[in-house]
């Protein structure tokens, strides 16, 4: 998400409302692309899913599809609240909030007609933690006692405290209490996997439609890579009677004009739009806005000599006019960032983090940026700023953002960078392997808590693509993870964010919102501010 590796921390007792976007009447889309007899919905993804293996998936485009073809113990409802899915009821929580016991529903099946069992969850979670799997999101499962040691090659699977008591009973014990854990079990990394099926296909598992097994509302019947995916109703799904759609056709398209044209010609029922399309549609009933727990920032690889210096990184950040960027490049309800944690993120103590932490991001200041650059170059022993490569997605928004920031650095600092626009999947790989100088990166929350935006900058995090290292920062994050007192935990996170502001390993440029067009006859599509972008279980076409 969600762009890649999107993302992480937790849903507190105060839930952020998900957007339940349903079209209302209007002459802009009176004839939808689907009729109620077919129950066919046409959607789009902005990029090819990098992986549909629930253990290794790390991007929002993957999570959207996984949330449709599979299901966790719980699923998020219209208000972001966890509701029983493959679980028969809410968990029984004991041991001061650390031990969970969950009963599975009767008659839940895989698409091959075999039963989904508690053992499938135990196997999946341990497979995710296995260092051989190389799962970016293993750290979430590592919240379970013994999980961190196994994930880091210092323990065994048998020491991970998750166990199938019987076919219908799963129990696990956390290292520390996590108030949002029940809701987090709706995230794909906590889905079940059938060991026999996974091992049958080995490295090819989940690479194509015929190498996947399904226990969710839909099955993936066709996957034309880089082009489209076709989902069909899963007749083995336990709640199939409440799934109205028979088919979902998903096209992969990233160009905003293409998306708007497809929508206007009734080729798709839902489109995400920006800029000119927003002005064209915002007064019409098709138009919807969904604020996101999502941030865009420039990652600065500290392995690059010129980017090791704090002042040089600060100069690059302060020379970007963020307000103009969100208006000129996105123009979709997005806001200029005021910190590293987006607006609307709860702090785990029933308060909104941003309101308590305040506006901590330094304002756009070209003059100060130029001074900082000169000081930083001198400290780094450099006579000039080298020509670095600035990499980002080859989507329309991605290209425009790269060009805008490139122009800001040239205008305000007198420095040149070479822009490189590459496919989303390749951009993710470049980030993971640190094959970049400067990288335009999108990070969407997997749960509603500051930790999802802050622990990715820990020195040991697999998401720490900038290779930032600060012992004080690491200590504050670890204290927050272990702190049971909500107020103390929130303050640790406030203090940690201040270090990011001082060190600026990444430069925030956007608090994202999404603007959608939704056909009036497309009903009950859920749009969420974090994790999966949309949920189609209860969607229908009238």
N, C-alpha and C positions, 0 to 999 in steps of 0.2 A: 503499500500500500501500500496505503498503503501502498505507497510504493514499496520499494524493496525493503526488506528487512524491517520492514515497517514494522518494528515498532513495539512500545511496551510500558506498563505499570498497572494501575488497577481501578476497578469500578468501586467506588465507595458506596456507603449506604444512601447517599443522595445521588440518584442516577441522572445523567445527562439525557434529555429526551432525544430519542431517535426521530427522524423525520418520517412521518407516515404520509407519503406523497401520493395523492390520488388526483387524477385529472377531473376538472369540472367542465361544464359545457363551454363551447366557444366555436366560432366559425373557422378557427385556424386549423382544426384537425377533426372535422366532423366524421370523416371516414377513416378509421384506423386501419392499420395494416393487417389486422386480424379480426375475424368475426367470432362471436361467442360459440358457434357450432364447432369450430376448429380448436378453440382455446390455444392459439398460437401467439406467442409473444416474441418480438424481435428486439434484441438488445445489442450492445456493442461493448467491446473491451478496447482499451487504448493500446494494448500490447499483447503479445503472445505470452501465455502463462509459462513461466520458466520451469515450473515443476508442479505436478499434481500428486506428488507423494506427500502425504500429510506430515511426515517426519522432516522433510527437507524443504518444503515450500517456504518461501520467505518474501513473497510479494503480494500486494493487494489483488492484482489480477488473478493470481492463483487462489487466494482465499475466497474470492467471490464464487469461483466455480466449485471449489471444494465444499463451500457452505451449501451449495445446491445439490451436489451428488452424494454428500456424506452428512453425517450428523454426530454431534457430541452427546454427552450425557445431558446437557442442557442447551437450550437455544435462547437467544435474546428476543424478548417481546418488543412490542411497539414502543414502549417507554424505556427500553434498554435493560429491563429487568430479566433475570434468568428464570426460565420456565422449564419444567421437566421435558426432556426429549426422549432419548433412549433410556434415561433414568425413569423409574416409576414414580418417584417423588423427590422432594428436596432432601439433601443429605442430612444424616444425623452427625452432628459435630460435637466432639468431646475433647478431653485432654487439653483444656484451656484454649480451644480454637484450633488445635493442630491436627487432630485425627478426624477423618471423614469416612463415613460408612454409607455406601450408596447401593440401593437395590435397583436392578435393571427391570425393564418391562418384560412381560410375557410376550412371546410371539414376535420378537424383533429378529429380522432376518437380513442376511446379505442377499445380493441380487442373484447369487447362485443357489438360493433357497436353503443355505446352511444357517444355523442360528448365530446371532451375534452374542458373544459371551463375555463375562468379566475378564476371562483370560485374554481376549483380544485387546482389551485396554491395557492390561498389564504388559503384554508383549510389545504393543506399540510404544508405550511410554519408555520402556527399557531399550527398545531399538533406537528411539530418538536420542536417548542419553549415551548410547554406545559411541565412543570416539570414532569408530570406523564409519559411522553414518554421516559424520560431519554436518550435523544439523545446526543451522544458525539459531534456531529457536529452542535448542535443548536447554538453554539456561532457565526457561520457564518451568520445564519439567524438573529441573534441578532444584526447584524450591522444595521438592520432596526430600525427606531425610535420606541421606546416602546418595542422593542424585548428583550432587556437585562432585563428590569424590569419584564416582564412576565416570562422569562426563570428562573429567580431567585425567583419567587414566590412573587414579590412585585408589580405586575401589572396584568392587565387582557388582554385577547385576543383582546377585543374591542379597547384597547389602542395601539395595534400594527399597525403601519401605512402602511399596505398593504391592498389593497381593489380591488375587482372586480367591476369595474364601470358598466360593463354589461358582457355578455357572452364572448365578444371578446376583452375586454379592461382591462388590469391590471395596477395598479399604486402603487408605493411604494416610501417611503421617507427614506433615510439613515440618521443616526445620524451625520455622517461626510462624506465628499466626498471620494469615493474609486475609483481611476482611473481604476482599473482592474475589476470593478463590472460586466460589460457586459459579459466578458469572464467567470467570476465566475458563472454566471447563467447556464453554461454548466455542473456544478458539480452536482452529483446525489441528494444532500441534497436540491437542488432547483427544483427538478422535481415535477410534479403534482401528486396528489392522489385523487381518487374518494371516497368521504366520505361514501356513501352508501355501497360500496364494502368493505372498510376498517372496518367499524363498523359491517358488517355482520359476519366477521370472528374473530373479536376481537383479542385475544392473539394468535390465529392461523394464522392471516393475514401474508402472505408472507413466511410461513413456508414450503410450498410445491408448486409445479408447478400449481396445481389446485386452489391455494389460492392467485394467482397473477393476476393482470390485466396489459395489455401492451399497450403502445402507441409509441413504437420505431420500428426499422427495423425488429426485430425478436421477437418471442414468446418463452417462455420456455415451451417445450412440455413434458419434462421428467427431473426429478431431483432424481437421485439415490444417496442418501446422502453418502458422503465420497468416492464415486466412480466416478460418471460422471454426466454431464448435457447435454441435447440435446436442441439446439435452432433450430427453423424453421422460415422461412420467414413469416412475419406478413402481411397478405393480406389486413389488415385494415389501414396499415401505409400510411400516406399522400404521401410519396415519394417512394412507393414500386417499381415503374418502374425503379428506379436507384439502387435498391438492387439486386445484381446479384446472391448472394448465396441463395440456397434453404434450406440448412441445415448446422449447425455447431455442430460437436460432440466434447465435451470438456471432456477430462479425467483428473482426479485428480491424479497427480503423482509428488513426490518430489525428488526422487532419481535421481541424475545426470546421472548415468550410464543407468538407466532405460529409461530416456528421450532420450539419445543419441541412444540407441538400438531401441526404438520405431521409431525414425526418420529414422534411417538407413534401417529399415525394411518396410518403407512407411506406418507405422501405424498412424503417425501424420505428419502434414505439417509444423509445427513450433515447435521449441524446444529451450528453454533457456539452455545454457551450461556453464560450468566453467572448470578450471584447465586442466586436461589431454585432455578433449574433445576440448578445445580451440586450443591446440597445434596440434591436429589431423586435425582440420578443417580450421584453420585461413587462409590458402593459397587457399582455395577453394571458388568458387563463392557463395555457400550457406551461407557463414559466414557474419554476420552483427554485428556492435556494436552500441548500443544506450546509450550514456551518460545520467545519471539520476540526477535529483535534489532529492537526496536520501542519507540518512546518517544512518550508523549503529553505535550504541553506547551502552556502558554498563551503565544501570541505577543503581544507588546506593540508596537504600531506607534509607532515613535519620531518619526513625523511629527505625532503628537498632542502638543501642548505639555506636558501633564501627564506624558507617558510618556518625555520626553527625559531626565529626571533619573534617575541610577543608583539613588539611595536609594529613590525611589518604586517603581521596578521591583523592587528587593530587598524592599521592604515587602510588595508584592503576593505575592511568592513565599514569603516566610517565614510568611505568615499562613494558608497552606493546610496543613491536616493531611493529608499525603500518605498516611500509613499508614491512616487512617480512610477516605480516598477510595478506595483500591484495594480495601479490604474491603467497604465499603458499596455503592459504585457498580459495581465489576467482580466481585469475589469469584469469580475464575476462575483463580487461580494467579498473577495479576499481583503485582508487588512494588513497594513504594515506591522511587522512584529515589534513587540515591546520587551521581549525577553527570549529565552530558549524554550519556554513552556507556553503553549498557545492558550488563548482565552477560552474559558469554559472548562478547563481541566480542574477537577476537584483535587484537594490536597490530602485526602485520606482521613481528614478530621472534620468532614462535613462543611468545609469552606472552599471557596474557589481560590486556587493557588495564586493566580495572577493578581487578584484584588489585594491579597495580603502581601505578596512579594513586590508589587508595584511595577512601574516602568523602569527597568534596569538597563535596557539596551541604550548605549550612547546614540545621540541624535546624529543625523547626517551632517557632516562638518568637513567639507573639502579642505579648508585651510589647515585644520588640526591634523587631518589625514596626511597632508603633504609634509607637515612637520614631523609626524611620527615616522613616516617612511624614511625621511632623511636621517633621523636619529637611529632607526633600526638598521639601515644599511651600514651606517658607521659602526654600530655595535657588532654587526655581523662580519665586518671587514670587507664589505662589498663596495665597489665604486658605482655600481648601477644595478638596477633590478633586471634579472635575466628574462629572456623571453620564454615564458612557460606555456604549457598546453592547458587549456580550459575545456573540460569535457562535460558533456551532458546528453540527455536523450534527444533523439532525432524527431520528436514530436513537434508540432507547430509551436506550442507554448515553450517547450524546451529550447528550441532554436532562438525564439525571440528573446527569452530571458538571457541566454548566453550572449547574444549580440548587445542587449541593453547594458549588461554589466561590463562587457568588454569596452563599450563606449564610455562608460562612467570612469573606468580606470584610466583610459587614454586621456579623457578630458580633465579629470581632477588630479591625477597623479603623474601623467605623462608617461605611462608605461604601456607596453604592448604585450598582449597575450594572443596565442593562436587558438582559435575556437575549433573544437572537434565535436560534431554531432554524430552519435552512434546509436544503434538499436538499443532499446531498453534492456534487453537481456544481457547484451555485451557491456553496457554501462554498469550493470550490477556486478558482473564478473570483474571489471576493472577496479571497482571499489573494494570488493572482497579481497582481491590480490594486491591491493595498493599500487596498481599500475596507472597512476595519474599524478599530476601536479596539483591541479585545482579541479574540483568535481562539483557540479551542480546536483544536489541530492535532495530527494523528497523523503520525509519520514512521517508516517502516520501512526497514531497510537493503536496499540492492540488492546489497551484497556485505559480506563479514565483515571489516570494518576500521574503526577509529575515524574515518577520513576521511569516511565516509558520513554521520556525525552532526555533523561539525565544519566541513567546507568549505561547507556550505549557509549558514553564517553569515558567510562572506566578504562584503565590501562589494560585490563585483562579481558575486556569485552570483545567478542568476535565482530561486533558492529563498530568498533573503534577504528574506522577506516583512515582517519587523519593521523593515527598513531600518537595521539595526545597522551602524555604521562604526567600526572601530578599527584604525589603521595597524599597531600592534604585532601584533594578532591576524592580520591579513592576511599580514604578513611571516612569522610562524611557520607558517602553513598553506602558503605558497608554498615555504618552506624544506623542509618535510616532503615536499611533492610531488616536489622535485628531489633529495632526499637518498637516495643508494644504500645507506648504512649503516643497517641495521635498528634498531639501538639508538639512534642519534642521531635517526632519524626518529620513533621512539616517544616520545622525550623532548620533541621539538618539539610533538607532539600533546598530551602531558600538560600542557605549559606553556600551550598554547592553551586547553585546557579550563579552566584556572585563571582565565584572563581572562574567559571566559563566566560563571564563578561570581561574579567581582567586578562585572561589568557587568550581568549578568542580562537580556539582551535577550529571553529567553524563560524561562518558569518550568516546569521539568519536574515532572510530577505522577504519572507512571506508567511503570514498565518492564513491558511487556505480555506476557502469556501468553494463549494461546487454549485454551479447553476445548471439546472436540468430543464429539458423540455419533456413533458410526459403527455402522451395522448389521452384525451378525455375518457376514452373507453378502457384504458389500462388502469386497473384498480388494485389497491392494497400492496403496492410495491413498497417495501421498507427500505429507507435510506438511513444508514447509520453514520455517526460522526467519527467512528473509529472501528478498527478491525476490518471485517468485510464491508465493502461499500454498499452492497444491496443484498436483500433477501427476498426470494421469490416464492417461498413455500405457500403463502396464502394469496398470491397474486392471481388475478383473473382478467379476462378480456370480455367486455360486455358488447 
